Amino acid sequence: MPIEIERKFLVTDDRWRAAAHKVVPMAQGYINDQAAMDSGAQRASVRVRIAGDEAFLNIKSRAVGHTRQEFDYPVPLADARALLALCVGGTIDKQRHYVEHAGRLWEVDEFLGDNAGLVVAEIELGRADEAFERPDWIGAEVTDDVRYYNLALASHPFSCW
């Protein structure tokens, strides 16, 4: 079973931009919403993502925190566009920047649209207690704050906080 171990942080400034070596535009939506997860009616989020010229269907377990089950499947781009039209809540639009720091890959998501102004950085780990060096542009950790989950941002955008 695929497990994702990921930590999420707010970004304090733009110093990461100089180290970004790749950027991918992304649009994503959810077949279910935060209310279905919060009520326990569903135990996993179902996401459709278009990343550049690729598309994926992603299923992630409901658990809050850094360790969750995650299943990711490529789908045809045309199918992903059709599925986005079926999603509930808003569409998440962002640019994902890939940044190397101290031998580790950081994914810096710069949100657009209703979530403009929000910039978060994520690092995937091999185990929950794995040590890593934090870049100096990293701020508060928000791994356990569900407001920063993309599923929540689709229903309750950053601009409405």
C-alpha positions as CSV (number, residue, x, y, z in Angstrom):
1,M,0.0,0.0,0.0
2,P,1.5,3.4,-1.0
3,I,2.1,5.7,1.9
4,E,2.9,9.4,1.7
5,I,4.9,11.0,4.5
6,E,4.8,14.7,3.9
7,R,5.4,17.9,5.9
8,K,4.0,21.3,4.9
9,F,5.3,24.7,5.8
10,L,4.4,28.3,5.1
11,V,6.9,30.3,3.1
12,T,8.2,33.5,4.6
13,D,9.7,35.3,1.5
14,D,10.8,34.8,-2.1
15,R,14.4,33.6,-1.5
16,W,13.4,30.1,-2.7
17,R,12.8,31.5,-6.3
18,A,16.6,31.6,-7.1
19,A,16.9,27.9,-6.4
20,A,13.8,26.8,-8.4
21,H,14.8,24.7,-11.3
22,K,11.4,23.8,-12.7
23,V,7.8,25.1,-12.6
24,V,4.6,23.3,-13.5
25,P,1.2,24.9,-13.7
26,M,-1.5,22.9,-12.0
27,A,-5.3,22.8,-11.9
28,Q,-7.1,20.4,-9.6
29,G,-10.5,19.7,-8.2
30,Y,-12.2,17.3,-5.9
31,I,-15.0,14.8,-6.5
32,N,-15.9,15.1,-2.8
33,D,-15.6,18.0,-0.4
34,Q,-14.3,18.8,3.0
35,A,-17.8,18.4,4.6
36,A,-18.0,14.8,3.4
37,M,-14.6,14.1,5.0
38,D,-15.4,16.0,8.2
39,S,-18.7,14.1,8.7
40,G,-17.0,10.7,8.1
41,A,-19.3,10.0,5.1
42,Q,-16.1,9.5,3.1
43,R,-12.8,8.3,4.3
44,A,-10.7,9.5,1.4
45,S,-10.4,12.6,-0.8
46,V,-10.7,12.0,-4.6
47,R,-8.7,14.6,-6.6
48,V,-8.3,15.2,-10.3
49,R,-5.1,17.1,-11.2
50,I,-3.8,18.5,-14.5
51,A,-0.1,19.1,-14.1
52,G,1.3,20.7,-17.3
53,D,0.4,18.2,-20.0
54,E,-0.2,15.3,-17.7
55,A,-3.2,14.3,-15.7
56,F,-3.8,12.2,-12.6
57,L,-6.6,10.8,-10.4
58,N,-5.5,10.7,-6.8
59,I,-7.1,9.1,-3.8
60,K,-5.7,10.1,-0.3
61,S,-6.8,8.8,3.1
62,R,-8.6,11.1,5.5
63,A,-6.0,11.1,8.2
64,V,-4.8,14.4,9.5
65,G,-1.0,14.8,9.7
66,H,2.1,13.8,7.9
67,T,1.4,10.2,7.1
68,R,-1.5,9.1,4.8
69,Q,-2.3,6.4,2.3
70,E,-2.1,7.8,-1.3
71,F,-2.9,6.3,-4.6
72,D,-2.0,8.2,-7.8
73,Y,-3.1,7.1,-11.3
74,P,-2.4,8.7,-14.7
75,V,-5.5,9.4,-16.8
76,P,-5.9,10.9,-20.3
77,L,-5.9,14.7,-20.3
78,A,-9.3,14.9,-21.9
79,D,-10.8,12.7,-19.2
80,A,-9.2,14.9,-16.5
81,R,-10.7,18.0,-18.1
82,A,-14.2,16.3,-18.1
83,L,-13.7,15.2,-14.5
84,L,-12.8,18.7,-13.4
85,A,-16.2,19.8,-14.6
86,L,-17.8,17.3,-12.2
87,C,-15.8,18.5,-9.1
88,V,-17.4,20.2,-6.1
89,G,-16.2,23.4,-4.6
90,G,-13.7,25.5,-6.5
91,T,-10.8,24.6,-8.6
92,I,-7.3,25.0,-7.1
93,D,-5.0,26.8,-9.5
94,K,-1.3,27.0,-8.6
95,Q,2.2,26.9,-9.9
96,R,4.4,24.2,-8.4
97,H,8.1,25.2,-8.2
98,Y,10.7,22.4,-7.6
99,V,13.5,23.6,-5.4
100,E,16.6,21.7,-4.2
101,H,17.9,22.5,-0.8
102,A,20.6,20.5,1.1
103,G,20.2,17.5,-1.2
104,R,16.4,17.4,-0.7
105,L,13.6,18.3,-3.1
106,W,11.0,20.8,-1.9
107,E,7.8,21.5,-3.8
108,V,6.8,25.1,-3.4
109,D,3.2,25.8,-4.3
110,E,2.3,29.3,-5.3
111,F,-1.5,29.5,-5.3
112,L,-3.5,31.6,-7.8
113,G,-7.1,32.7,-8.1
114,D,-9.1,32.6,-4.8
115,N,-6.0,31.3,-3.0
116,A,-3.6,34.0,-4.3
117,G,-1.1,35.1,-1.7
118,L,-0.7,31.7,-0.2
119,V,2.7,30.0,-0.7
120,V,3.4,26.7,1.0
121,A,6.4,24.3,0.7
122,E,6.2,20.6,1.1
123,I,8.9,17.9,1.6
124,E,8.3,14.2,1.2
125,L,10.1,12.0,3.6
126,G,11.0,8.3,3.8
127,R,9.9,8.0,7.4
128,A,8.0,10.2,9.9
129,D,11.0,10.9,12.1
130,E,13.5,11.6,9.3
131,A,15.7,14.6,9.9
132,F,16.0,17.3,7.2
133,E,17.5,20.8,7.0
134,R,15.0,23.6,6.8
135,P,15.7,26.3,4.3
136,D,15.9,29.8,5.8
137,W,12.7,30.8,3.8
138,I,10.6,28.3,5.7
139,G,8.2,29.5,8.3
140,A,5.6,27.9,10.5
141,E,4.7,24.2,10.0
142,V,1.1,23.7,8.9
143,T,1.2,19.9,8.4
144,D,-1.6,19.3,10.9
145,D,-3.7,22.4,10.0
146,V,-6.5,21.2,7.7
147,R,-7.1,24.7,6.5
148,Y,-4.0,24.4,4.3
149,Y,-5.0,21.0,2.7
150,N,-5.9,21.6,-0.9
151,L,-9.3,19.9,-0.3
152,A,-10.1,22.5,2.3
153,L,-8.8,25.4,0.1
154,A,-11.2,24.3,-2.7
155,S,-14.2,24.9,-0.4
156,H,-12.8,27.7,1.8
157,P,-10.2,29.6,-0.2
158,F,-7.4,31.6,1.4
159,S,-9.0,34.9,0.3
160,C,-12.0,34.2,2.5
161,W,-10.0,33.7,5.8
